Structure formats: C-alpha cells, structure tokens
C-alpha cells in the first residue's frame, strides 16, 4: 500500500475499531479462578495466593474480577523464579528453605498440582499430563523444582495428543510403575 495524504487522512478519520475482550459473566469469572492452580481459596472480592499465602483484594465494583489477581500472580511467580534461578542446581534448596512462613512446601506443591486441569494424576516422582498422556519425571525432594519442571512441560505440551516438546534434561518416566 502506498501512503498518500488522502489515505493517511482517511485512516486517521476512521481508525480500526479497538478489540476489547468480551466481558465474562460472573460464572465464567468464578470458573477462571477455580481452574487457576495458584488460587488456594477465593471469595467475591479477594483471592488467597497458594504461592505466597497472601490474600489479594479484587476490585470492589465487580465480583470475582481477576485483573488484580492476574497482576499479583505474575509478580509473585516472577519473584519465585528469581529466587529459583539463584539456586537451580542445588538439590538441598527447596521452597521450605526459602519461605517457611508460607506453609509446608509439599502441601503447596500438591495443592498446585491437584488444582491444575492439565494434571491427570501425580505422585512424589512424576506428573501425568492430561494433554499428551505422558509421565513427566519430577524431583521428589525439591518441590519448587518439581513444580517448575511441570510448568515447563505444560507450556510446551501440545494438546492435540501429539508428543510434547521435551528438553534434554527432562527424562520421561515409565507409566507402567503406577496403577
């Protein structure tokens, strides 16, 4: 397209409509929070973060508004990743060493995995992906590393039953050892 004064004036006079996401119903907002593995509990105007164990206030003019929660989750997880990146290869370092106040690290891990709709089942050493039917081996001792490994797999997994993209350091566990 060649830009002329006429076409530029026309574009300024008739800008393309802004695309806004359609407003979700209250039921859809509740489903969104219920499906989030980092939501420990929620009420109409607040959410309990499963990661840092803090209540996050939601907007007072709309029930179950996830915008403040989404901002907190992004910030909270980036802080966790910064801490994790300082100790990624130390098997003795885990969530409990970093933040005993947030409760038992194993409970936190189990809560996150049990609320994730992409986890079919899990045990101490692996997670069964509901998308690709693959077992993902995870650390039984380092709970933060286990959750991060699962999240890494989930972000690269293909829903359509195809094989997920695996990283060289991500061994597959055999599915025949768990009933």
N, C-alpha and C positions, 0 to 999 in steps of 0.2 A: 504494500500500500504506500502510495506517495502522499505525504502530508502537505496539504496546501493550507493557506489561511482559512479557506472556506471549510475544509474538513476538520481542522482544529477547532474552529468556532462551533461547528456542529457537534463535535464530541464534547466540548465544554457545556453546550446548551442542553444536551441530552446524555448525561453520563449513564453508564450501565447501572442498573439497579443493584444496590448492595445486597449481598446474600446473607441473610440472617438465619441462624439455625431456628427451626420451628420450636416454639415453646413446648416444653414437655408438660404432661399432665402430672398431678401430684402422684398418681400411681407409678408413672414412669420414673419420677424422681426418687421415689421410695425403692423401686426395683434397682435403680442405678446404685444407690448407697448400699443396699442389701448385697449386691453382687461384688462390691469392692472388697478385696481381701484385706485391705488396710483399715477398714472400718470395724472396730470392735463392737460398738453399740452406736445407735443413733436415735435421736428424738426429732421432733418437728423443727427445732431451732438450734440443735447442736449435735456434734459427732465426736465420738471418742476414738482417737487415733490409736490403732493397735501397735504402731511402731514406737511412739514416744509416750503413750499413756496420758495424753492431754486432751481435755475437752476443747473442741473448736466451735466457736459461735458461728452460726449461719445467719443469713440475712433475716432481719426481723419482719420484713414485709412480704415474705413468701415462705411457705412451709417447705422444708427439705431442699432448700436451694443449695446446690452443690458447688457453686462458684468459690466461696471462701474455703470450702473443704478441698477442692482441687488445687487451689493455690498452696494451702498448708501441706498437702501430701507431696506435691512437687518439691517444696522447700525441705520438708522433713527427710524425704528419701535422698535428696542430693547431699544433705548433711551426713546421712548414714554412709553414702557412697564415698564421701571424702574421708571419713574415718576408716572405712574398709580399704580404700586404696593405699592407706599408710601401712596396713598390716595384711596384705593379701596372701602372703606365703607363710605366715606364722600359724601353724595348726593349734597352738595353745591359746591363740587370741580368738575370743568369740564375743557374742553380744553381751553376755553376762559381765565379762571384764569391762566392757565399755560403759554399760549403763545398768547397774544392779537395781536402780530405782524403778525401772520400767517392768520389773517382774521377772519371772523365770523365762529365760531365753528359749527353752524347749517349748513352753506353753505358747510363747509368741510365734515361734515357727509353726507349731501345729495349728494355731488359730489361722494364720495366714494361708497355709496350705488347705485347710479344711473349708475355708470360705471361697477359695478360688474355683470358679466354674470350669476351668481348664484342667483341674486335677481330678482324676477319677478316683484314685486312692494313693496312699503313700505309707511308707514305713520309715524306720530310722535311717536307712541307707539309700532309698530311691523313691522316685515320684513317677506315677503312671500318668502320662499325658493323655487327656481326653480328646485331644485333636488328632494326634497321629498314632495313638496306641503304642507308644514307645516308653520303656522304663528309662528314667534319667537317674544315673548314679549321683548321689549327693553325700556330703560329709556327715557322718553320724555325730561328730563331736563339735564341729564349728557350725553353729546354727545359722549365723549370718551368711556364711559362705554357701551353705546349702540353699538358702532362700535366693541368694543372688544367682546361683547356678540354675535354679529352676526358672527364675525370671528371664535369664539369658536365653534359655531354651525356648520358653514361651514366646519371646519376642521374635524368634527366628523360625518358629514352627509354622508349617503350612497346614491350614485347616482341612484342605481337601483330601485328606487321607494319604497324601504323598509323604515321602520321607522328609523329616525336618533337616534343616541345615545344622550340622554338628560341628563343633570346634574340636581341634586336635586334642585338647585336654579334656574332652567330655566323653568318657567311656560309656558305653551302653551296658546296662545290667541285664542279665537274662531274666525273662519273665516267668521261667519255669520254677523258680525257687519260692514263689509266693502264691498261695492259693487264691 
